[in-house]
Amino acid sequence: MTKAQLKELEADLWRAADTRTRDLLLPRLISGKLPVEALPIAFPPSMAAAPAH
């Protein structure tokens, strides 16, 4: 197996792991079964809420 083929295999394995993680977590996030209130999530300035008028 060449170095390029090994790199492609590694990339495929990472994609598969990412897909599986998404498929397991997304339904729990959407349903509220996975609490996220305590996570230290910081929104970028571009997503900041506009001040109320």
N, C-alpha and C positions, 0 to 999 in steps of 0.2 A: 504494500500500500504506500502510495506516495505521500509526501508531506501535505500537498494540496488536498488530497482525498481525506487525510486525517483531519485537516482543518474544517472541511465541509461536513464530515461526520460529527465533529464537535459542535459545530453550529446547529446542525439538525437536532442533536440531543438537547441543546439549550432551548431551542424553539419548542420542542416537545414538553420540556419541563415547564416552560413559561405558560404554555397552553393549558397544561394540567392544573397548574396553580390557579390560573384565571378561572378555569371551569369549576374548581372546588370553592374558591372564595367568593366569586361574584354573586351567586345565588344567596349566600349567607349575608353578604353586605346589603343586597337589595331588600331582603326580607327583614332585616334588623336583628337577625340572630347573632350577628357578630358586632358587639358594641365597639364603637369608635370614638365615643365622647371624650375619653381620657387620653387619646393619642395627641401628641404635641404637633399638630398640623398647622403649618404657617402658609397662608395663601400669598401668592405673589401680589405686588402692588396693583397689577393690572386687573386683579379679581376683587379688589377691595370694594365694599359696598359704597354706593354713592350716598353722600349725606342727605338726610331727610330735609325737605323744604317746609 
